[in-house]
Amino acid sequence: MTSKGNTVNINTPKGAYHHGDLRSALIETGLKRLEQGSAESLSLRDIAREIGVSATAIYRHFPDKDSLLAALAAEGLAKLAREQKAAGMAGGKQGFAEMGRAYVRFAMRHPALFRLIYSSLPPTTDPACQNPEESPGWLLRQTVSDLAGPTASDAQRRTGVLRAWALVHGLAMLMLSGQIAAKDADKLIDEVISVDSLKLG
């Protein structure tokens, strides 16, 4: 129906997208769907239907599924970095351990998104971000550098980064794959990722 030139589409689905930033709405809906299934099960047409826009509207922002998955991975990476940064606010070695625990707990809460992050983005600890502080790799290297001190060599810092990342990523993947029972996950994460386990050199 119309009123004073304003058209109302009475067939628009409840909760449909009407206006604003469509790209953000697509990413938000994609992330929500990842909580319910795998990246392989995502469908651009299903996302368009849920938001209430045509598939053509989606293709203006994401020409194919791979481009949407890359955007979801980048958003997930930024979310992971924010959680790690908040966890490490205490600073020092204890804050460093808390950052590692946050990494594994993120993986356990968002398994599909976590797998997507490390299967869709370039093989680097610091994927391109508008803000480098939104990269877990940047945070890891900065924290290791600060804790190692000015006398540490580049090789020692690099070893510290790889050792810490291998510990937390390896634990996350073992738990996600069921190789390690996650019956008491929080306790296990606390025990494995300790101040002593995160060697810097």
Contacts in CASP RR format, 6 or more apart in sequence:
PFRMAT RR
TARGET T0000
AUTHOR 0000-0000-0000
METHOD contacts of the structure
MODEL  1
MTSKGNTVNINTPKGAYHHGDLRSALIETGLKRLEQGSAESLSLRDIARE
IGVSATAIYRHFPDKDSLLAALAAEGLAKLAREQKAAGMAGGKQGFAEMG
RAYVRFAMRHPALFRLIYSSLPPTTDPACQNPEESPGWLLRQTVSDLAGP
TASDAQRRTGVLRAWALVHGLAMLMLSGQIAAKDADKLIDEVISVDSLKL
G
1 8 0 8 1.000
1 10 0 8 1.000
2 8 0 8 1.000
12 18 0 8 1.000
12 52 0 8 1.000
13 49 0 8 1.000
13 52 0 8 1.000
15 52 0 8 1.000
16 51 0 8 1.000
16 52 0 8 1.000
16 53 0 8 1.000
17 25 0 8 1.000
17 51 0 8 1.000
17 52 0 8 1.000
17 53 0 8 1.000
22 51 0 8 1.000
22 53 0 8 1.000
22 57 0 8 1.000
22 61 0 8 1.000
23 61 0 8 1.000
23 71 0 8 1.000
25 51 0 8 1.000
26 47 0 8 1.000
26 51 0 8 1.000
26 58 0 8 1.000
26 61 0 8 1.000
26 62 0 8 1.000
26 68 0 8 1.000
26 71 0 8 1.000
27 68 0 8 1.000
27 71 0 8 1.000
27 72 0 8 1.000
27 75 0 8 1.000
29 47 0 8 1.000
29 50 0 8 1.000
29 51 0 8 1.000
30 42 0 8 1.000
30 47 0 8 1.000
30 68 0 8 1.000
30 72 0 8 1.000
31 72 0 8 1.000
31 75 0 8 1.000
31 76 0 8 1.000
31 113 0 8 1.000
33 41 0 8 1.000
33 42 0 8 1.000
33 46 0 8 1.000
33 47 0 8 1.000
34 42 0 8 1.000
34 72 0 8 1.000
34 110 0 8 1.000
34 112 0 8 1.000
34 113 0 8 1.000
34 116 0 8 1.000
35 110 0 8 1.000
35 112 0 8 1.000
35 113 0 8 1.000
37 112 0 8 1.000
38 112 0 8 1.000
38 115 0 8 1.000
39 69 0 8 1.000
39 72 0 8 1.000
39 112 0 8 1.000
39 115 0 8 1.000
39 116 0 8 1.000
39 119 0 8 1.000
39 120 0 8 1.000
42 65 0 8 1.000
42 68 0 8 1.000
42 69 0 8 1.000
43 65 0 8 1.000
44 55 0 8 1.000
44 58 0 8 1.000
44 59 0 8 1.000
44 62 0 8 1.000
44 64 0 8 1.000
44 65 0 8 1.000
44 68 0 8 1.000
45 55 0 8 1.000
47 58 0 8 1.000
47 68 0 8 1.000
48 54 0 8 1.000
48 55 0 8 1.000
48 57 0 8 1.000
48 58 0 8 1.000
58 68 0 8 1.000
62 68 0 8 1.000
62 71 0 8 1.000
66 120 0 8 1.000
69 116 0 8 1.000
69 120 0 8 1.000
70 120 0 8 1.000
70 121 0 8 1.000
72 113 0 8 1.000
72 116 0 8 1.000
72 120 0 8 1.000
73 113 0 8 1.000
73 116 0 8 1.000
73 117 0 8 1.000
73 119 0 8 1.000
73 120 0 8 1.000
73 121 0 8 1.000
74 121 0 8 1.000
74 127 0 8 1.000
74 129 0 8 1.000
76 110 0 8 1.000
76 113 0 8 1.000
76 117 0 8 1.000
77 117 0 8 1.000
77 121 0 8 1.000
77 127 0 8 1.000
77 129 0 8 1.000
77 134 0 8 1.000
77 135 0 8 1.000
77 136 0 8 1.000
78 129 0 8 1.000
78 134 0 8 1.000
78 135 0 8 1.000
79 106 0 8 1.000
80 103 0 8 1.000
80 106 0 8 1.000
80 114 0 8 1.000
80 117 0 8 1.000
80 136 0 8 1.000
81 133 0 8 1.000
81 134 0 8 1.000
81 135 0 8 1.000
81 136 0 8 1.000
81 137 0 8 1.000
81 138 0 8 1.000
81 139 0 8 1.000
82 134 0 8 1.000
83 102 0 8 1.000
83 106 0 8 1.000
84 99 0 8 1.000
84 100 0 8 1.000
84 102 0 8 1.000
84 103 0 8 1.000
84 106 0 8 1.000
84 136 0 8 1.000
84 139 0 8 1.000
85 99 0 8 1.000
85 133 0 8 1.000
85 139 0 8 1.000
86 102 0 8 1.000
87 95 0 8 1.000
87 98 0 8 1.000
87 99 0 8 1.000
87 100 0 8 1.000
87 101 0 8 1.000
87 102 0 8 1.000
88 95 0 8 1.000
88 96 0 8 1.000
88 98 0 8 1.000
88 99 0 8 1.000
88 102 0 8 1.000
89 95 0 8 1.000
90 98 0 8 1.000
92 146 0 8 1.000
92 147 0 8 1.000
93 147 0 8 1.000
93 195 0 8 1.000
93 198 0 8 1.000
94 195 0 8 1.000
96 143 0 8 1.000
96 144 0 8 1.000
96 147 0 8 1.000
96 164 0 8 1.000
96 195 0 8 1.000
96 198 0 8 1.000
97 193 0 8 1.000
97 194 0 8 1.000
97 195 0 8 1.000
97 197 0 8 1.000
97 198 0 8 1.000
99 139 0 8 1.000
99 140 0 8 1.000
99 143 0 8 1.000
100 164 0 8 1.000
100 168 0 8 1.000
100 193 0 8 1.000
100 198 0 8 1.000
101 168 0 8 1.000
101 189 0 8 1.000
101 190 0 8 1.000
101 193 0 8 1.000
103 136 0 8 1.000
103 168 0 8 1.000
103 169 0 8 1.000
103 172 0 8 1.000
104 168 0 8 1.000
104 171 0 8 1.000
104 172 0 8 1.000
104 175 0 8 1.000
104 189 0 8 1.000
104 193 0 8 1.000
105 185 0 8 1.000
105 186 0 8 1.000
105 189 0 8 1.000
106 114 0 8 1.000
107 114 0 8 1.000
107 172 0 8 1.000
107 173 0 8 1.000
107 175 0 8 1.000
107 176 0 8 1.000
108 172 0 8 1.000
108 175 0 8 1.000
108 176 0 8 1.000
108 182 0 8 1.000
108 185 0 8 1.000
111 176 0 8 1.000
114 172 0 8 1.000
114 176 0 8 1.000
115 176 0 8 1.000
118 169 0 8 1.000
121 127 0 8 1.000
122 128 0 8 1.000
125 135 0 8 1.000
125 136 0 8 1.000
125 137 0 8 1.000
125 140 0 8 1.000
125 141 0 8 1.000
125 161 0 8 1.000
125 165 0 8 1.000
126 132 0 8 1.000
126 135 0 8 1.000
126 137 0 8 1.000
126 138 0 8 1.000
126 141 0 8 1.000
127 135 0 8 1.000
129 135 0 8 1.000
129 138 0 8 1.000
132 138 0 8 1.000
133 139 0 8 1.000
137 161 0 8 1.000
137 165 0 8 1.000
140 161 0 8 1.000
140 164 0 8 1.000
140 165 0 8 1.000
141 157 0 8 1.000
141 161 0 8 1.000
144 157 0 8 1.000
144 160 0 8 1.000
144 161 0 8 1.000
144 164 0 8 1.000
144 200 0 8 1.000
145 152 0 8 1.000
145 157 0 8 1.000
147 200 0 8 1.000
148 156 0 8 1.000
148 157 0 8 1.000
148 160 0 8 1.000
148 200 0 8 1.000
148 201 0 8 1.000
152 200 0 8 1.000
152 201 0 8 1.000
156 200 0 8 1.000
156 201 0 8 1.000
157 200 0 8 1.000
157 201 0 8 1.000
159 201 0 8 1.000
160 199 0 8 1.000
160 200 0 8 1.000
160 201 0 8 1.000
163 198 0 8 1.000
163 199 0 8 1.000
163 200 0 8 1.000
163 201 0 8 1.000
164 198 0 8 1.000
164 199 0 8 1.000
164 200 0 8 1.000
167 192 0 8 1.000
167 193 0 8 1.000
167 197 0 8 1.000
167 198 0 8 1.000
168 193 0 8 1.000
171 180 0 8 1.000
171 189 0 8 1.000
171 192 0 8 1.000
171 193 0 8 1.000
174 180 0 8 1.000
175 182 0 8 1.000
175 185 0 8 1.000
175 188 0 8 1.000
180 188 0 8 1.000
182 188 0 8 1.000
END
